[in-house]
Amino acid sequence: MAAEVADGDAASFVVGPSRLAPGVGSVTAFRLSPVPGAVHRGLPSPSVTFLLTLGDGEFVIHDAGAPGSASATPIILGGLHTRPALVDQACEQIGVEVSVHPLAVRALFGVPARELDVTTFSGRDVLGASGELLREQMSERQPWAGVFDVLGTFLRGTALRTESPPAPRPELAEAWRVIVASGGRARVSAVAARVGLSERRLRTLFVDEVGIGPKTVARLARFSGARTAVARAVATGGPTALADVAAAAGYVDQAHLTAEFREFAGVPPGRWVAEEFRNLQADGHPLGGR
């Protein structure tokens, strides 16, 4: 059952059903009013982001590493990235965001996560005509419960698969589970020993499947935990004690946390909160980086 979690002047979010399909985490529908001149920072995380606009809207995305670049797409399906995706907020945005486990990307979309675009983040080439058909069907099925039903049917179906893709190697799946469950604290050497592989071989498995190595995944997991703690504090109106957040997430100190924010978000924590305040207050954070 869909649950309305917030509805304000600027942003509203609806949480979709859990376990919509194997490999799918959170599902959130959103409606964002325009904020001319503003951008949303889609932050790196250990999840793949799948976003679809409803109606005629498109996401306009700027590559943080290439000033002046811009691309438009109604479907975002981005691989694991280590710098923010900057999304224009000049127009109203209505759509659905899905968090996907990177090791489930083959089964859901027919390609490994490493093949997903991390510059334009467009999912058009991967989904093809089936993606446009999905958007049309979702647009016709509002309110949100109907939209989620259509999306779930699509993700559970075989429209994108001509044959069953190979399952991730058990060593890779277990290593991923340990690293993410530890919040990025697990040492890669210990994880490799646990699954019976050398560090080099483990890194090869990660890069071949998701495009980045286990040490980077650990950093993303730790950053994701810290960012979530900051977002939760803002949403509940509590204090945002960055030193405490840093310690709880496993950073050496607040300066270490701030350095990671600058690398992954492009700005320090305080500025990120100021930019995303309306979304954080509404207890939602669409367009990637949940």
N, C-alpha and C positions, 0 to 999 in steps of 0.2 A: 504494500500500500504506500502511495506517495504521501509525504508529510511536508506541509508548508512550515518552513522554519523562520522566515522573515519576510516582511513586506513593508518597505519604507518608501520615501519619496524618490530615492535614487536607485534602489536595487532590491530585488526579491529573488528568493531561492526556494526550490522544492527538492527535497531529498527523495531519490527514487528507491525502489525496493533493493534490498540486499540480495546478493547471490543471483544477479540478473542472468548471468551466464558463467560457465567455468572460466576462471582467469580474470574476471571482472571484479574490481573493488568498488569504490564509491561511484554513484551515479547522481548527478545533480543537474536539475533544470534551472535556468536563470533568465531573468529579464533585467537588463541594465539600461537606465536612461543615459542619454548622451552627456558627455563632459568634454566640450570642445577644448582641444589643445592638450588633453591628458592622454597618458598611455598606461596600460596595464602591463606589469612585468610578469610574464609567465616564467616561473622559476624552475630551475633544475630540481629533479627529484628522482628517486629510484623507481618511479612508475612511468609508463608510457601514457601520454595524454591523447584521447580521442574526443574531438569536439565537432559538433554539427550545428550550423545555424538553421533556423526554421524560416521559411518564407524566402524573400529575395536578398537577405542580408549576406554580407561577406566579412570575414576577418581580414583586416589590413595589418600585416606583420612586418616589422623592421628587424633586420639582423643586427643585434647589438655589437657585433664585431665588424660591421660594414656600414658606417654612417652614410645616410642618404639612400640606402637600399629600402625597397618596399615591395611587397607582393600581396595579392589578395586571393583568398580562397574561402569557399563556404564550408570546407571540411579540413580540419586539422588532424593529422595523425603523425605526430613527431616522435623521433627516436630520443634516446637518452642524451641529454645535452648538458653542457657545463657553463653556459652563459644564458642570460635571460632572453626570452622572446618578447619583443616589445609590441603590444597590440593596441592600435588606436582605439580610443573611446569616443570618437567624434559623433558616431551614430548610435542609435538604439541597437542593442544586441539581444537577441532572443535565441536560445538554443539549449543544448544538453552537453554536459561534459562527463566523460567516462574515464575512470582511472583503470588502466589495464596492466596486469603483471607482465613484465617484459618477456618472461619465458613462455607466456601464452600467446604471444603475437603470431607465431607461426600457425597455431591452430585456428585463431580467429581471423587472420588476414592473409594467410598463405605465404608470408615472407618472414624472415627473422628480423628482430628489432634493429639489428645493425644496418639494415637496408632502408630504414625509414629516414626521411629527410630531416636534417637538423639545421637547415638554413631557412627555407620557406615554410617548413612544417606542413606542407600541403599533403592531404591524403587522396587527392584526385587520381593520381597515377596508380595508386595501390587499389583503390576501390572501383575505379572506372564508372561505368554506367550504373552499377548496383548502388553506388554511393548516392548518386543523384535520385535514383528511385526511392532509396531509403528516406532521404530528406523530404521528398514529396509526400510519401506515406505518413511520415511523422507530422508534417505540417497539417495534414488533413485530419489528424486524430486527436487534436486538443479537445478537452483539457489534458493535463499531464499524465494521468493514469493511462490513457490510450496511447500517448506518445511512448511511454515506457514499455507498454506491451509490444508495440511495433519494433522498438529497438531490441528488446529481449529476443523476440522471434528471429530477427535478423542475425544477432550474434550467436544464437544457438544453432542456426541453420548451416547449410553447406553451400550457400550461394557463391562463396569465393574459393571453394575447394574442389578440385577435381579428384583428389585422392587424399587420404589421411596423411598429414605431415608427420615427420618423425618426432617423437617425444624428446624433450631435453634429456641429456645424459643424467643419470641419477647423481653423479658426483657434482655436476653443475647445479642441479636443483637443490641439493643439500647445502652446498657452499653458499648459494644465494640466501637460503633460508636462515642460516646461521648468522651471516653478516647483517642482514636486515633486522632480524630479531634482536640482535645485540645493539641495535642503534648505531652501528658502525664501529663499535668498540672492539670487536673480535679481531685479533691479529691475523693477517692473511697467512702467515707462516703456519699458525696453529690450525687455521681452517683447511689449508692444503693437506696438512698431516692427517687431519680428521677424516678427510675423504680419500686419502691414499694417493695423492698426486703431488708432484713437485710444484713449487710456486710458479715456475715457468709454464708448465702444462696447464695449470689452473687458469693462469692469465690468458693463455691461448683460447681455452674454451669460452671464457667470458667475452673476449674480443670478437671471436667468430660468431657468437650468438647475439650479443647486445651492443657491440661496438665500443665498449670501454672495459677496462680491467677491474679486478676486484677491489683494489685500493681506492679507485675513484668511486665505485659503488658504495664503499664504506663511508667515504666523505659525504656523498649525497645522502646516505641514510642518516648520518649524524646531523647534517644541515637541515634535513627535512624535519627531524625531531625538534630541533631548536626553533625553526620557523613556526612549527605548529604550536609550540609553547608560547611564543610571542603572540601569535594570532589569537590563541585562546584567552590570554590575559586581556587583550584589547576587547574581544567580544564580550567578556564578562565584566568589563569595567574595573578589573583589578590592576594592581601595579605591574609594570613591566620591568622587573629587576634583571637586567641583562647579565649581571655577574652570576646570579643564581641560575639563570637559564643556561649560561655557558658551563657552569659546574655540573648541572644535571645532565647535560648532553654529552659531557666527556671532553670538553675543550680545556686547554691548559688554563685559560683565563678569558676575561671579557675581550681583551684585545685580539685574541685568537678567533673568537666568534665574529668579531667585527671584520677581521680580515677575510674570513670565509664569506660573510655577507657581501663584502665588496667584490669578491671574485665571482660568486654565483648569482648575485642579484644586481651587481653593478653599482650599488649604493650601500651605505651603512644601514643598520637596523632602524634607526630613528627616521630616516628619510623614507625607507620602505613603508613603515607604518603610516607616515603622513600621506603618502601617495595612495595607499590601499585602504585608507581609513573607512570609507563608506562600505566597502565589501566586508572588511573585518568586523565592523560594528554590526552588520547584518548577519554575522555568523556564517558567511559564505565567502568563497574565494574561487570564482570560476576562471576559465581561460587558462588552465594549466597551473601547475605548482600548488596543488592542494595539499 
